[in-house]
Amino acid sequence: MHIVLVEPEIPGNTGNIARLCAATGFVLHLVRPLGFSTDDKYLKRAGLDYWHLVTVVYHDSFDEVLKKYSGHHFYYFSTKAPRSYTEVSYTQNDFIVFGKETKGLPEELLKEHWESCVRIPMISDARSLNLSNSVAIASYEALRQFGFDGLKEIGRDHL
C-alpha cells in the first residue's frame, strides 16, 4: 500500500509515519511543500534508525501523484467524509491520502473525490485525531483485511 501525506507540517508526525511504513512495508509519498526540512532532527529522531527500511517518494503536487498513479484507487481521509474507513475493501495497491495537520485535505479535492472519502469515527466534540495516529489506524485496518500478509507475527511463547 501507499501512504500519501499532502503538505505535512510537523516533522515528528512524518517521522512516526515513516517508522510505521518501515514496519509495514508501505510506501510513503510526501507532497510538497513540506512544513520542515527533510534534514530536520525531529523528523530523523521520530523515525529512529528505520529510515533505511522506508521507500519515500517526493512529489511537487498532489496532481503529480494522481497522474503518475492514475490506475490506482485513492481513499481520502477527512473528518467531513460520509462513511467510515472500515467500510472500504482495501487492496495492496491502494493509496490512503491524508492532509496537513492544521487544515486537512483541500475542500475542492474532497468534493472531486467525494465517493472515495472516508473518516475515522469519533465523538462530535473532538476536532480530529493526531495525523500519525490516523495513519496508523487506517494502515492497520488495511493490513487486517489482508490477513497481515507478509508481516511476521511473534507468538506469546517468545515473551
Disulfide bonds with the S-S distance in Angstrom:
none
